[in-house]
Amino acid sequence: MPVTYHEIKDRIIQAVEYITDFPNANIAKTARDFDVLPSRLRYRLKTGNSRISAGGHNKKLSPA
């Protein structure tokens, strides 16, 4: 069964909480433990934004 984005988001949140509790934890190992992509986990740790809250491109343009 395919995994939904919301399930992945929940796992990433749990991984971020784990890393905040254990700051010396290895990111790649933590990503494997929580079954998420290391790149997604690194991005979330670096920026704090999820894919949904990041916004989109060309936001300065008007709808017209």
N, C-alpha and C positions, 0 to 999 in steps of 0.2 A: 504494500500500500504506500503510495507517495506521501511524503511528509509535507505538511502545509507550512507556509511562511510563518504563521503564528506559533507553531510548535518549535520551529527553529529559533524564533525570537525569544521564546521562553527559555530555551536551553542556553542561548547566548547571555541572557540576563542572569541565569544561575552561574554561568562561568565567570561573568564579570564580578558578581558578588563573591565568588570563591577567590578570585585574584585580589580583590580588595581586602579580604580577610588574610590572605597569604601573599604578600607582595613579592616574595622571592620565587613564586611558583613559575614553572616553565610554561610559556604560552602554548607552545605546540603540544605538550603533553596534556595540558588542561583542555585544549580543543579536542584532542582524541578522547579524553575521558567523558566529555559532554557531547561528543559526536557532532561537532560543528566544524566549519572550515576555519583554519587558523587565520586566513586573511580577513574573514568577517570579524573574528574576535579581536584581531589587532586593530582593525578600523574602528570598532566600537570603543576599544580602550583609548585610542588616540583622539577620536572626535567626540564620542559620547552620543552620536546620532545614529538612529536606526535608518533603514532604507525609506520607511514611510515618513519619518519626521525630517528627513534631509531636504525635502522640497523638490523642486524640479528645475529644469533649465529655462532660460529666457523669462524669468519672472519680472524683469523690468519692462517688458513689452506689454502694451495694453491689449485687451481682448480684441479690440477692433483691428 
